[in-house]
Structures are given as C-alpha cells and as structure tokens.
Amino acid sequence: MHHPPSPNPTSTTPTRRASDTAMRQHWRVDVFRWLVPAGIAACVDHALGAENRAMLIAPLVSASFLLVLWIAAMWPGVSESRRMARFGDTMIVCALLVAVAVFFVMLVWQRDASAIRGMQRLALWTPLIALYVSLMLGRTPWHGVAAIALLTALMVAIHVYTVRNFGVPVLLDSVTNFIALTAATAGTALIFSRYRTGLSQTFARLQVAEAQSMTDALTNLPNRRQFRFDSTHRVIGSVPHCLIVLDLDEFKRVNDTLGHQAGDRTLVAFSDAVADRLPDTATLYRWGGEEFAILAFMPRTDAKALAESLRRHIETLALPDDVRVTASFGVTEILANESVDAAFQRADAALYEAKHAGRNRSVFHAP
C-alpha cells in the first residue's frame, strides 16, 4: 500500500502494504536507565569506603558490569531487543553474586572482619535490589518471590554468622524491619509490574480493534472511515490535494454469472493491482462495493494523468476466473478552503458523467 505523507504523526493505524512494524524500546531499558546509575553509585560508595585493596574487588567488578550495561542501554538498536534486555538482567544478577561471593569468601575462609563493612553497605541496598528483581520477573511472579526470598534469607544468614563469630551485625536495623521493608518494596513492584502488563495488553487489544475498524475486511485496504480520518487531518496548503473516484464497469454481471465468491476474488486482485501502481503520494481506499477512492497529494495535471494511466492498466489486467474488467474515473482537485464532502460530490459527478458517456474513461471536474 502506498501512503501519503502522514499529517498526523501520532497515528499508528496499519494499512495495506504496511511492512514490519517499528520496534519499540523494551520497557526494561527504562529500568536500566533509572536504577543502574543508582547501583553504580552504590558500588563507588563501597569502593570509597574500602578498608583495604581486597575490599575494592567486589565494588569495582560490579561497577564495571553495571557501567557496560548502562552504556549499552543508550546504544541505538540494543534498547529494542528483548534478548539484550534479558542479557542485561543476567549481568546485573552476576554482578550482585560476585559482590556477595567475594565478601562471603573474605568472611568465612579468610575471616577478614573488614568484609562486614561491605556487607553492611550491600544490605542497605537490598530493598532496591528487591525492587529491581521484582520488576524484571514481574511476568513470572513466583520466580520473583523465590529470588527475593533467597536474597533475604542470604542476608539474614550472613547477619547471624557475623554476629556469632565477630559480634558485629550486618543488618544495622532489626531483622524484622529489614525483612518487612524488603518484602514491602518487592510486593509493591510486583503489583505495579502486573498492572503494567495488564494495561499493555489492553492497549494492544484496543490498537488491534482500531486498526480493524479502519480496514476493509475483504481487500485489507483502508476503508471509508480511514479515508475520513486521513482527509480531515491532511496538511492544508502544503501540497495540492486531488481526489479520484473509480468504479468497476458492469461489475454486477461478474457476480450474476460467476457467483459472489468469484466477485470477491476479482475485487481482491483488482485492489492489489491498482495499489501496486500508485505512487507514494497516493492512497487507495475501498469506498464500498465495487467503488474505490484515491486521495492523491499531487497537482491536478498529475492526478488526471494517474487516473488515465490506471484506466489503461485495468484494461489489460488478467484477473482470477478469466475475468476482464474496465473502470470509470472521476477526478477533481480539493481546494484548501472547502470540505472533502464537497470535493467528493464533484468527483462523483465526474464519475457519473464518465459512466453515461460510455464507461471506461476518466472525467475531470474543476472546482
């Protein structure tokens, strides 16, 4: 389908010949752009508070992971990939596991009390980590609940271990408050994620319904309703506008002799053949029955030439069931200060004149 320059950039109604839809930025990228910088800041804070070189390993490795992810989220094309979004989730989890593993090794095997400071800082960020994990696993809530429970249990276990062996708590507040805060944060994120998913599905269904209401069910051409929308939102005065109305000559005999199914096949093949011949500045609409309309963004001389070119091409078409057809055309120019209805009446009068002059011809009526 050939499309005129769209005067309404917000319109996303698909029409015939529409190719692959533009890929939308995956929603996880928005989470990256807001939460990952906070994670980088936390890693830098850990590094600045490091008591020795060993304490620098975990925050620097984690910061490196997160920085690469944050830059990648800004890169064109990467933000449109669901696979890259999932890869980002995995990398962030890896960065977290590396930090916890390093601190755990320092505590259990090396019995380095300086790691407790790092674990205390990590515990402060646990609710934010829970928020992130909940958003990432919002479509699989049980996975999210399991991940949050595991993270919380791990922090509580390390807290108990450090209190027993070093006399220093990892959770500076009470364990109950820590669990309650983490659970509340994760629960809010899960509810929001589920609500967002439902809202997205509803919006997608509305888009499909709108597209179907604007499309002819038989030919998949934009219909009369889409024509009204496009003609109403055209950019007045930018380029000349012309209207071409065409009607198949004596189409009733096709239905009467070959049946309505053959007639439908003829209409589909005819609309495809005409749409393929249109320039990018013209759009074909099915008005109803065997009548079609073309909204053309071009001067009147070009519109008259286009109508005549289409008329000659239709004469040569070999349609299904060995059907041969001709068409009559009415052409007019749409003035900037007149309604499309007035122009359509003029084009329809030109079509009527072409029919009564013997059919298979094009007639132009000046405004």
Secondary structure, DSSP 8 states (H G I E B T S, - for coil): ------S-TT-----TT--S------HHHHHHHHHHHHHHHHHHHHHHT-SSSHHHHHHHHHHHHHHHHHHHHHSTTGGG-HHHHHHHHHHHHHHHHHHHHHHHHHHHTS--TTHHHHHHHHHHTHHHHHHHHHHHTTTSHHHHHHHHHHHHHHHHHHHHHHHHHHS--SSSS-HHHHHHHHHHHHHHHHHHHHHHHHHHHHHHHHHHHHHHHTB-TTT--B-HHHHHHHHHTS-TTTS-EEEEEEEETTTHHHHHHH-HHHHHHHHHHHHHHHHHHS-TTEEEEEEETTEEEEEE-S-HHHHHHHHHHHHHHHHT--BGGGB---EEEEEEEE-TTS-HHHHHHHHHHHHHHHHHTTSS-EEEE--
